[in-house]
Amino acid sequence: MEERVTFQSGSLKIAGVLHVPANHRPGERRAALLVLHGFGSNKASTSCIQPAQLLAQWGYVVLRFDFRGCGESEGTRARVICLEQVEDTKAAVSFLATRAEVDPRRIAVAGSSFGAAVAVYAGGVDPRIAAVISNGGWGDGETKFRRQHASPEAWSKFARMLDEGRRARAEGRQIMVPRYDIVPIPPQLRGNLAPNSIMEFPFDVVDSMYNFRANDVVGKIAPRPLLLLHSSNDSVTPTEQSVGLFQHARQPVDLHLFAETDHFMFSEDNPRVITVIRGWLDKYLPALA
């Protein structure tokens, strides 16, 4: 059971799809999850659709939506500023809390990659969020970029782009930066990008990512539970980013590294990943209280 919905985030209309379990009964309030998409992606990505459908099968109400500037949502296209995405996530929580199918005290957030970093940050600053699941996320933008552009030549190129972008902004201009100059993705994984993914971004997006530090707020999620998932050999987001989040978090927090997966873990239908998530949700956030 899927319903196309919209809600407001500030002055912008955000587009989403609400999944309601087939066995939901009138008057029944279920636990709910937001599923957040990755960098410049949208709600039609397999990393959103597959977990949303699976969670609904398990009995949860699920909302997947397009961040502002992405997909079908309003906002300047390609302007995907980290803290603005946090505001969209908080607005989505407010929207879910109004739904008759949802228990407003039991709304969790799950995200992949960029969406995972936003999920962690939102959980740290919004006490209404009951639990957080982060898949392939990151806690420190600067150290993430330094590992993603690890060779001296790659870092020199990235640093020159930072200098050029900041200089242009001081002059009242905005340069555009290709997606793979920001976040390199190996060619063999690029087929995981959602249709209509954004391929070029204004420099302000790069700067917002560089300065974004979920590590600073992840400790505030406790005593609410946090689940960190990451490939042990991630081709896109360095694995130590989730290790860093774990080190900055407080209990209850679980970290799982998976050897047989890569960055787009939520698209892989991996049985070990599914087992971990199901067991964690059964413990901390069952669909029916």
Secondary structure by P-SEA (a helix, b strand, c coil): cccccccccccbbbbbbbbbbccccccbbbbbbbbbbcccccccccccaaaaaaaaaaccbbbbbbcccccccccccccccaaaaaaaaaaaaaaaaacccccccbbbbbbcaaaaaaaaaaaaccccccbbbbccccccaaaaaaaaaccaaaaaaaaaaaaaaaaaaaacbbbbbcccccccccccccccccccccccccaaaaaaaaaccccccccccccbbbbbbbcccccccccaaaaaaaaaccccbbbbbbccccccccccccaaaaaaaaaaaaacccccc
